[in-house]
Amino acid sequence: MSSTGKFLELLDDYVADESSSSERVELLHMVRSGEHQELLERHITATFNSNRIEGPVLSTRQKEEILQNIFAEARLAAPVIAMGQKKGRIWRWAAAAAIFVAVGAGLLWPYRTTNEGAIATRGGNTQPENKVAPGGYTATLTLGDGSVVELDNAKSNALPGQGNVQVTNNGQELVYTGTQNNNNIVYNKLSTPRGGQYRIVLPDGSKVWLNAASTLRFPIAFAGGERQVLLTGEAYFEVNSHPVASNRQQKTPFTVSVNGAKVRVLGTHFNVMAYDDEPAVKTTLLEGAVKIEGGQAESVLKPGQQAILRPGDHGIEVTKADTQAATAWKDGSFDFNGADIPTVMRQIARWYNVDVVYEKGLPPAKQFDGKISRESTIADFVKILETNGIHTRVEASARRIVVLN
């Protein structure tokens, strides 16, 4: 295939949001080279005026804004995918036009400087907004004696020692080193509030990313025949299959206990989402193998699979996983793949530390696809929801979002 043909193929897939990560990188590299600039401009114009594409016919100004943002993204080399309602194949083309219009109009651009003075509400009116900032690195650590240490991004220090176990904090991550000097098992508890996240390196070298409104309870040193931790909320695990403490532990299983279920592994990468306000416990496997135990049922996952365990169910549902969406939070993004409004709003509530109120009950069922940076303000989210027919009112002083329809 010629360079021109390849460029057009990559561009079509990109606009339709069907390109892989490597294809996206390749396209942005070609755009940055400047070789296909005129072709890009002509193709964008032809695409959005073509009868084969479902979507609006754009003005010259809108097309210019589309091009400006494609070039901006190429310079940043950071894909920006806006949210839109999911309506099958036709939606993918229609949304592709709307996506870039939204970006050009300032509705979604995580890297821009936003106007924090007002946010859109029903009817296009505005209201003053006290900034509702996104979450950040903040947590509390409860030690074995019950004392509590506040952790945040502004602090980097060594924490009180616990026997032979040393704990260091760099403002984003705790690191445990050493071994216990007696047989009394001492537990610590790392807790993130709504609007917080943190990382921890456990005494066996395993790494855990803790999402907002979550708690991990763990021994300060693993002993006996099992490495066991207790989770509420959501966490991503990279389990060390060869713990550093002793050769005796090399085949010791690692167990995550959560909401009446257990996830057992030897060494693997996986995500567990088990918030009390979610309808199911979801375990998503990226590498290795895990065994899920819930009630009288058990199931072994392969990479790329997700186990779903709902309260009251007698079995475990295993499905193909969208691993990127399941772990996007760890990499600094929200990634919605067929998510309904309650699912979207629960994630917003946890990360921005706000309550969500439905003034007229749940709005009509809609599904959303899309990706947005977790560094975006609440105003960015509100504008996207408004664009897709979900009208809200932000009561910043009360840290509350009211869904109006």
N, C-alpha and C positions, 0 to 999 in steps of 0.2 A: 504494500500500500504506500502511496506517495505521502510525503510530509503534509501536503494540503489535505488529502483525504483523511489522514490520521487525526489532524487537528480538528476537522469538522466532526468526525465521529466522537472524539473526546468532548468537544463542546456540546454536542447534542445530549450526550449522556450526563454531562455536568448540569445543564439547564433542566433536564428531567430528573435530576437527583438520583441517577442510576450508576454513577461512576464509583469505582472502588477507590480506596485511599491512594494506591499507587497511580491509578489513572488520573486522579485529581492533582496529585503532585506533578505528574508529567504535563498536564494541561497548563497549570500555573507557570511551570518552567517555560513552556513555549510562549505563553503570553508575555512573560517578563523579557524574553529575548527580543520582542518587538517585530519579529519576522512576519507575523500574521495579523498585524494590527488592522490593516484595511479590510482583510478578509473577515475578521471578527466583527467589525462594524457592519459590513454588508450582510453578513449572515444573521446577526441579531435583528436587523431591520426586516429581512425577508422572513425570518422565523416568526416574529410576533405579528406580522401582517398576513401570514399564510392562512388560508382557509382550513388547512389540515390541523391547525393548532386550536384547541378550545381555550378561549381566554380573551382578554380585552385587546382591542387595537390601541396601541400606545401612541401617545403624542411624541413629537420630536424631542421635547424636553425630557420625557420619561425614558426614552431610549438613551439619551445622553447620560442620564443618571444611572441607568443600568450599566453602561460601559464604564463609567467612572468607578463604580463599585467593583466591577470585575477586575479592573486594573489595580484598584486599591487592595483587593484581596490577594492578587498575585504578588504584590510587593510584600504583603504581610505573610504570605504563605500559610494562612490560617483560614480554613473554610468556614463560611458563615451560612447556616441553613435556617431559614425562618420557619415558623410553624404555620400549618394550614390544615384545614379539614380534610380528612381522608375520604376520597370518593372514587377510588379505583384508578385505573389507568388514565382516564380523562382528567381526573383531579391532578395527577402528577404533572401534566402539561399546563393545566390552568394555574395551578399553584406556582409553577416555575415562573410564569409571568408575574404573578402577584408577589412572589417572594422578592424579586429584585425591585419591584415598585416600592414595596414596603421598605426595603433597605435604602433606596434612593430618597424616600420621603422622610427618612429618619425614624421609621418605626422599629427597626431592629438593626443595630450596628454596634456590637459589643465593644469596639475599639474606639468609637467616636467620643467626643465630649458631649454629654447630653444636657438638655435644658431641664434643670431640676426644679424650676419655679412652678410648674403646673403639670398636671397629668390629664389625659383625655378621659371624659366620662360620657354618658349617654347624650346623644344629640350634639356632640362636638363641643360641649361646654368644658370649661376648665375650673379647677379649684386649686388653692394653694396646697403645696405638698411639703411637709416636713420630711426630709430625706429618710426613706426607709432603705437602709443600706443592706447589701447582701451579707451573708455570714462570713466567718473567717476562722482562724485558728484560735480556739478557746475551749477550755475543758477544766474539769476538776479531777484531782487524784485523791482518793481516800485511802489512807495508809492502814496498816494492820491494827494500829492502836486507835483508829477512829478519827485521827486528825485529818484535816482537809487542806490540800495545797491548790491554790488557784494557778492555772496555766493559761498563758496567752502568748501571742506572737511577739509581745514586747519584752518577754522574759527569757533569758537563757542562763541556766544555772545548774549546779549540782543540787539534788534534793537530799533530804535527810537519809542517811544510810539505814539499812535494815539488816543488822547482822553483817554477814559478808557480802550482801547484795548491794551494789551501787546503782544509783539511778541518776541519769543525766537528762537534762531538758534543753533543747535548742530553740524553744518557742513554737515548734511545730511537731516535734517528735520526742517521745520518751524512749530511752534505751536502758534496758536492764542487763547488768553483767554480774557475774559471781554466782556462788552457790550458797544454799542455806547451811548453817553450821549445826543444825539440830534436826530432830525429826518432827518438830511442830510446824505444820504447814501454815504459812502466813499468806493471807490474800490481800491484794490491792484491787481497787476499783477505779477504772477510768471512765468518766462520764462527760458527754458533750451535751450542751443545752440546745434548744432550738436556735439555729443560727450559728452553730459551732461545728468544728470537725477537728480531728487530731490523728496522729499516727503513733504507733508504739512498736518497738522491737522487743519481743518477749525473751525471757531468759534462755530459751533454746535456740534463739536466732530467727524464729518465725516473725514475719512482719504483718501488722494489722493496720488497716485504714478504717477509722471509725467515722461514720457519717453523723449528721445532726441528730439530736434527740436520741442518743444511743448510749448504752453502758456495756462495758466489758469487765467482767470479774475474773481474776486470774491469780494463780499462786506466784509468788515472787521467785520461786525456783521450782521446777518440776521434779517430782519424786515418785517412786513406785512404778506401777505398770502402765500408766496412762498419762498423757498430757491433756488436761481437760480445762476448758474455759466456759464461761456462761455469758451469753449475749442477749441483750434486748435492743431492738432497733435494727441497724444495718451496719455491716462491716465487710470489707474485702480482705481476704487472707492469702498470704503467700507462706505456706507451711514449709518449714525446713525439714527435709526428709532425713537429714544427718545432723541431729542436734549436737551442739558443741560441748554440752556438759560432760558426757561420758559415752564411751562406746556401747555401754549397756543400753542406752536409750535409742540407738540407731534404728531399731524396729518398733519403737514405742508408738502406738497410734495417737493421733491428735484428734480430740473430740470437741465439737462445739455443741453445747446444749442450748436449746432455744425453743421457747413456747411449747414444751412437751415433746419436742422432736430432738433428734441427735444427728449430727453430721460427722461421720468418722472418716479420717484420711490418714495416709502415711506422709505424703509430700505432694502438694498440689497448689493450684491457684483457683480460688472460687469466691463467690459473693453470696452472702446470706442476707436476705431482707425479711425482717420479722417484726415490724412495728405492730403495736397493739391495735392501731386504727386501720390497718390494712386487712383485706379479706382473706389473705393466705400468706403462709410462709413460703418464700421462693428461694431456692438454692440454685445458683448458676455456676456451672463448671467450665473453666477455661483450659486448665491443664491437669493431667493426672487422672485420678479416679476418686470418687467419694461414694460412701454408702449412706443413704438416708434412712433413718428409722423413725417411724411415727405410729404410735399405737401398736397394732399388731402387724403393720405393714413395713416393708423395707424395699429399697430399690437402689441399684448401683448405677451411677451416672457415668456417661462417657463425655469427653470434651465436646462442648457445643450443645449440651443438653441442660434443661432446667427441670427441677423437681418442684411441684406445686402441692402443698399440703394445706387443705382447708379445714377449719374447725368442724368437727363432727363427721368428717369423711373417714371412711374405713380403708381407703387406699391412697396411693401417691400417684399423682398424674405426672408423667414425664413427657416433655415436649421439646421441640427444637428451640434453642435459645437465641435471642438477639443479645449476644455477649457485649456488644458495644453499648447498647442501650442500658443493660443491667449495670455496667461498671462506669458509665459516663461520669457519674458524680465524683468518682475518685480522680478523674482526669480534669475536673473543673467545668463540667457541662451538665445541663439537663438534656436528655435525649428521649423524646417521646415517640413511641412506635405503636400507633393505634390506641393511645391512652384516652380515656374518657375524662370529662371535666373534673369529677371528684379526685381521680388519680393525679391530674395536673395540680389541682389546688392543694392537695395534701403535701405534695413536694414543695410547693411555694410556701405553705405555712411553716414547714419545718425549717427551711433554709433561711427565710426572711424573718422568722420569729413573729408571725402574725396569726391571728385567728381568722377563720373564714366562716362567714355567715351567708346562708342562702335565703334571701328575703322572701322569695316566692316558691321555695322548695327547689329541688334540683331542676336545672334547665333541661330542655329536650336533649336526648342522647346524641352526642357527637363524638367523633374520634379525631385525634390530632396526631400528626407526625411532625417532627421537627427537632431542631437542636439550637440551644442558646447557652451562652457562657454563664456560669454561676457568678461571675463578677458583674453581670448586668443589674441595673437597679430595678426596683419594683415597678417603676414607671415603664420600663421596657416591656415587662410582662403584661401590664395593663393595656398598653397600646396594641400588643399582638392579640390579646383576647378580644379587645374592642373590634379590631379588624375582622375577626372571625365570628362576630355576632354575640360575644359574651360581654355584657355590660356590667361594670363594677363601679363601686365607690370606695376609695381608700380613705380610711379614717386613721391617719398616721399617728395622732396623739394616743389613740387607743390601741394601736398596732392591730388594726382589723381591716379586712377586705370584705365588703358586702357585695355579693353577686345579686344583681338587680332583676335578672330575667330567669 
